[in-house]
Amino acid sequence: MHFDLADLRIFVHVAEECSLTAGAQRVHLSTAAVSTRIKALEHQLNNRLFYRSSQGVELTPAGDHLLRHARLILRQVERVKSDFSGYANGAMGHLRIFANTTAVIEFMPEVLADFLATRPGVTVDLQERLTSDIIRGVLDGTADMGVLGIMVGIEVPPRLKTLPFSRDRLVLATPLDHPLTERQEVTFEDALDFPHVALHEGSTLFHFLKTKALELGKQLPVRIQVFGFESACRMIEAGVGVGILPESCALRYQQNMRLGVRHLSDAWAYRERSILVRQEGVLPGCAQELLDTIVARKQVLQPKLSHSA
């Protein structure tokens, strides 16, 4: 069976756009030409790939299966081109990384700044994603690697390799005069009695906390949502509410803000910061170097645990 890479690219574009016309525009072909190429691919595979309607197209189960393979194949082709072009023009490659909010804001900027400073030919596409999207992205080849905090209850598929590099935990940040600062031990359920300063809707932490509140039969009492941990800490310091934050973040801002920080006694508050890669995949050279860099910095990235208020 012979696959034309151009046909696979056309198929992926149509699948992502859910439209033959929009997919055709992305590859600069006519809709009729794209339709013919898709039908030829279906004939070759002896499977229908799309359901067609007046509203557009929708993947069949066979089409969904092919999409996962097609993305992996095309990503691998990009890596081959990138690796070999490096010998000719000094370029070392391109990385796509999916990471959760903590990684994007807290430690990846510093890690990437040091890494890229000595590798002028490397480019990076760092995208903030939910944990489920990170796992799915690495699994289907959309991303080269994922960086996230793995909490209790999160299952990683066996086709992925998990490489822990540091630990963190979630804490409750409060104004200094808040009644919870007087307690030696605080649970998440205790915190649900007070208004919360939360991160934006697209953050992994916000979705995780909403789920944990629902498991207790309660709603997360959100008073205000913000973009970024610094904004959250300033709102908490001002008395708008309390907030659940990574300890490394809370302790950093506590140095310059009037914040109380209390550990949560819930077992799920502990998180293993990890890198996700595919078990069977071979990382491009620059990706392996970045992975090695992060693992080598694990002592620097490890937060200093504190019980201070």
C-alpha positions as CSV (number, residue, x, y, z in Angstrom):
1,M,0.0,0.0,0.0
2,H,1.5,3.4,-1.1
3,F,0.7,6.6,0.7
4,D,1.1,10.0,-1.0
5,L,2.3,12.5,1.6
6,A,0.4,15.3,-0.2
7,D,-2.8,13.3,0.1
8,L,-2.2,12.8,3.8
9,R,-1.7,16.5,4.3
10,I,-4.9,17.3,2.4
11,F,-6.8,14.7,4.5
12,V,-5.5,16.3,7.7
13,H,-6.4,19.8,6.6
14,V,-9.9,18.8,5.6
15,A,-10.4,16.9,8.9
16,E,-9.2,19.9,11.0
17,E,-11.4,22.3,9.1
18,C,-14.4,19.9,8.9
19,S,-14.8,21.3,5.4
20,L,-13.6,20.3,1.9
21,T,-13.7,23.9,0.8
22,A,-11.7,25.3,3.8
23,G,-9.3,22.3,3.5
24,A,-8.8,23.1,-0.2
25,Q,-8.0,26.7,0.6
26,R,-5.3,25.7,3.0
27,V,-3.5,23.6,0.3
28,H,-4.3,26.1,-2.5
29,L,-6.3,23.6,-4.6
30,S,-9.9,23.6,-5.9
31,T,-12.6,21.9,-3.9
32,A,-13.2,19.5,-6.7
33,A,-9.5,18.5,-6.8
34,V,-9.5,17.9,-3.0
35,S,-12.7,15.9,-3.2
36,T,-11.1,13.7,-5.9
37,R,-8.0,13.1,-3.8
38,I,-10.0,12.2,-0.7
39,K,-12.1,9.7,-2.7
40,A,-9.0,8.2,-4.2
41,L,-7.6,7.8,-0.6
42,E,-10.9,6.2,0.5
43,H,-10.7,3.8,-2.4
44,Q,-7.1,2.9,-1.6
45,L,-8.0,2.2,2.0
46,N,-11.3,0.6,1.2
47,N,-12.9,2.6,3.9
48,R,-15.1,5.7,4.0
49,L,-13.2,8.5,5.8
50,F,-15.8,11.3,6.0
51,Y,-19.5,11.6,6.4
52,R,-20.6,14.4,4.0
53,S,-23.5,16.8,4.5
54,S,-24.5,20.3,3.5
55,Q,-22.9,21.6,6.7
56,G,-19.5,20.1,5.9
57,V,-17.7,16.8,6.6
58,E,-17.3,14.7,9.8
59,L,-14.7,12.0,10.4
60,T,-15.9,8.4,10.4
61,P,-14.3,6.0,12.9
62,A,-11.9,4.9,10.2
63,G,-11.1,8.5,9.4
64,D,-10.4,9.3,13.0
65,H,-8.0,6.3,13.1
66,L,-6.2,7.5,10.0
67,L,-6.0,11.1,11.4
68,R,-3.9,9.9,14.3
69,H,-1.6,7.9,12.0
70,A,-1.4,10.8,9.5
71,R,-0.3,13.3,12.1
72,L,2.4,11.1,13.4
73,I,3.7,10.4,9.9
74,L,3.7,14.0,8.9
75,R,5.4,15.1,12.2
76,Q,8.1,12.4,11.6
77,V,8.7,13.7,8.1
78,E,9.0,17.3,9.5
79,R,11.6,16.0,11.9
80,V,13.6,14.2,9.2
81,K,13.6,17.4,7.1
82,S,14.6,19.5,10.2
83,D,17.4,17.2,11.3
84,F,19.0,17.0,7.8
85,S,18.5,20.7,7.0
86,G,20.6,21.5,10.1
87,Y,23.7,20.2,8.3
88,A,23.2,22.6,5.5
89,N,22.0,25.8,7.1
90,G,22.8,25.5,10.8
91,A,19.1,25.1,11.8
92,M,18.7,22.6,14.6
93,G,14.9,22.0,14.5
94,H,11.5,23.0,15.7
95,L,9.8,21.8,18.9
96,R,6.1,21.9,19.7
97,I,5.5,21.6,23.5
98,F,2.1,21.4,25.2
99,A,2.3,22.5,28.9
100,N,-0.1,23.3,31.7
101,T,-0.4,26.7,33.3
102,T,2.2,26.2,36.0
103,A,4.8,25.1,33.5
104,V,4.1,27.9,31.1
105,I,4.2,30.7,33.7
106,E,6.5,29.4,36.4
107,F,9.5,27.6,35.1
108,M,9.5,27.0,31.3
109,P,10.4,30.6,30.4
110,E,13.6,30.4,32.4
111,V,14.4,26.9,31.2
112,L,13.8,27.8,27.5
113,A,15.7,31.1,27.8
114,D,18.8,29.3,28.9
115,F,18.3,26.5,26.4
116,L,17.7,28.7,23.3
117,A,20.5,31.1,24.2
118,T,23.0,28.5,23.1
119,R,20.9,27.1,20.2
120,P,20.1,30.0,17.8
121,G,18.8,27.5,15.2
122,V,16.1,26.0,17.4
123,T,12.5,27.4,17.4
124,V,9.8,26.5,20.0
125,D,6.1,26.6,19.8
126,L,5.0,26.5,23.5
127,Q,1.2,26.2,24.0
128,E,-0.7,26.3,27.2
129,R,-3.2,23.4,27.3
130,L,-5.4,21.4,29.7
131,T,-3.9,18.1,31.0
132,S,-6.3,16.0,28.9
133,D,-5.2,18.0,25.8
134,I,-1.5,17.6,26.6
135,I,-1.8,13.8,26.9
136,R,-3.9,13.6,23.7
137,G,-1.5,15.9,21.9
138,V,1.6,13.8,22.7
139,L,-0.3,10.6,22.0
140,D,-1.4,11.6,18.5
141,G,1.8,13.3,17.6
142,T,0.5,16.9,17.6
143,A,3.1,17.8,20.2
144,D,6.7,16.6,20.6
145,M,6.5,16.6,24.3
146,G,4.2,17.6,27.2
147,V,5.1,19.2,30.5
148,L,2.6,19.0,33.3
149,G,2.0,18.3,37.0
150,I,0.5,14.9,37.3
151,M,-1.9,14.7,40.3
152,V,-3.6,11.8,42.0
153,G,-6.2,10.2,39.8
154,I,-4.7,11.3,36.5
155,E,-4.0,8.2,34.3
156,V,-1.3,8.3,31.6
157,P,-1.8,5.8,28.8
158,P,0.9,3.1,28.6
159,R,1.9,4.3,25.1
160,L,3.4,7.4,26.8
161,K,6.6,7.6,28.8
162,T,6.5,9.7,32.0
163,L,9.7,11.4,33.1
164,P,9.3,13.1,36.6
165,F,11.7,15.9,37.2
166,S,10.4,17.6,40.4
167,R,7.6,17.6,42.9
168,D,5.2,20.4,44.0
169,R,2.1,20.6,46.0
170,L,-1.0,22.8,46.0
171,V,-1.5,25.2,48.9
172,L,-4.1,27.7,50.1
173,A,-3.0,31.3,49.8
174,T,-5.0,33.8,52.0
175,P,-4.8,37.4,53.1
176,L,-2.8,37.6,56.4
177,D,-5.8,38.4,58.5
178,H,-7.9,35.5,57.1
179,P,-9.4,33.0,59.7
180,L,-7.9,30.0,57.9
181,T,-4.3,31.3,58.6
182,E,-4.8,30.4,62.2
183,R,-5.3,26.7,61.5
184,Q,-2.4,24.2,61.5
185,E,-4.2,22.0,58.9
186,V,-6.5,23.1,56.1
187,T,-8.6,20.9,53.7
188,F,-9.9,21.9,50.4
189,E,-13.4,21.5,51.8
190,D,-12.6,24.1,54.5
191,A,-11.5,26.5,51.7
192,L,-14.8,26.1,49.9
193,D,-16.6,28.1,52.6
194,F,-14.9,31.3,51.3
195,P,-14.9,33.1,48.0
196,H,-12.1,32.1,45.6
197,V,-9.7,33.9,43.3
198,A,-9.3,31.5,40.4
199,L,-7.4,31.3,37.2
200,H,-9.1,31.7,33.8
201,E,-11.4,29.1,32.2
202,G,-8.7,27.6,30.1
203,S,-6.3,26.6,32.9
204,T,-5.8,23.1,34.0
205,L,-5.8,24.1,37.7
206,F,-9.2,25.8,37.4
207,H,-10.8,22.7,35.8
208,F,-9.2,20.4,38.3
209,L,-10.5,22.3,41.3
210,K,-14.0,22.6,39.9
211,T,-14.0,18.8,39.5
212,K,-12.7,18.3,43.1
213,A,-15.4,20.6,44.4
214,L,-18.1,18.7,42.6
215,E,-16.8,15.4,44.1
216,L,-17.6,17.0,47.5
217,G,-21.1,17.9,46.3
218,K,-20.2,21.6,46.2
219,Q,-19.5,24.3,43.7
220,L,-16.2,26.2,43.5
221,P,-17.2,29.6,44.9
222,V,-15.4,31.8,42.3
223,R,-15.4,35.5,43.2
224,I,-13.1,36.6,40.4
225,Q,-11.0,34.9,37.6
226,V,-7.7,36.3,36.4
227,F,-4.9,35.5,34.0
228,G,-1.7,34.5,35.8
229,F,-0.5,33.7,39.3
230,E,0.8,37.1,40.1
231,S,-2.6,38.7,39.4
232,A,-4.2,36.0,41.6
233,C,-1.8,36.7,44.5
234,R,-2.4,40.4,44.3
235,M,-6.2,39.9,44.5
236,I,-5.7,37.5,47.4
237,E,-3.4,40.0,49.2
238,A,-6.1,42.7,48.7
239,G,-8.7,40.5,50.4
240,V,-10.8,39.6,47.4
241,G,-10.7,35.9,48.3
242,V,-8.5,32.9,48.9
243,G,-6.9,30.8,46.2
244,I,-5.4,27.4,45.5
245,L,-2.0,27.8,44.0
246,P,1.2,25.7,43.4
247,E,3.4,26.1,46.5
248,S,6.4,27.2,44.4
249,C,4.3,30.1,43.0
250,A,2.8,31.0,46.4
251,L,6.2,31.1,48.1
252,R,7.7,33.2,45.4
253,Y,5.0,35.9,45.6
254,Q,4.9,35.7,49.4
255,Q,8.4,37.2,49.5
256,N,6.9,40.5,48.3
257,M,3.3,40.3,49.2
258,R,1.4,40.0,52.5
259,L,0.1,36.4,52.0
260,G,-0.7,33.5,54.3
261,V,0.3,30.1,52.9
262,R,-1.1,26.9,54.3
263,H,-0.6,23.4,53.0
264,L,-3.7,21.4,52.0
265,S,-4.0,18.1,53.8
266,D,-5.8,16.5,50.8
267,A,-3.8,13.6,49.3
268,W,-4.3,14.9,45.8
269,A,-2.6,18.2,46.6
270,Y,0.8,16.6,45.8
271,R,1.9,16.8,42.2
272,E,4.7,15.2,40.2
273,R,6.0,17.5,37.6
274,S,6.7,15.4,34.6
275,I,7.6,15.3,30.9
276,L,5.5,13.2,28.6
277,V,6.9,11.7,25.4
278,R,5.8,8.7,23.2
279,Q,7.2,5.3,24.2
280,E,7.8,4.3,20.6
281,G,8.8,7.6,19.2
282,V,12.4,8.9,18.6
283,L,12.7,12.5,19.7
284,P,14.5,14.9,17.4
285,G,17.9,15.9,18.7
286,C,17.0,19.3,20.0
287,A,14.0,17.8,21.9
288,Q,16.2,15.2,23.6
289,E,18.6,18.0,24.5
290,L,15.8,20.0,26.1
291,L,14.5,17.0,28.0
292,D,18.0,16.4,29.3
293,T,18.3,20.1,30.3
294,I,15.1,20.0,32.3
295,V,16.0,16.7,34.1
296,A,19.5,18.1,34.9
297,R,17.8,21.2,36.5
298,K,15.5,19.2,38.8
299,Q,17.2,20.4,42.0
300,V,16.8,24.0,40.9
301,L,13.2,23.5,39.9
302,Q,12.3,21.7,43.1
303,P,10.5,24.1,45.4
304,K,11.7,24.6,49.0
305,L,8.8,23.4,51.1
306,S,7.7,25.7,53.8
307,H,4.9,25.8,56.4
308,S,5.1,29.5,56.9
309,A,2.0,31.7,57.2
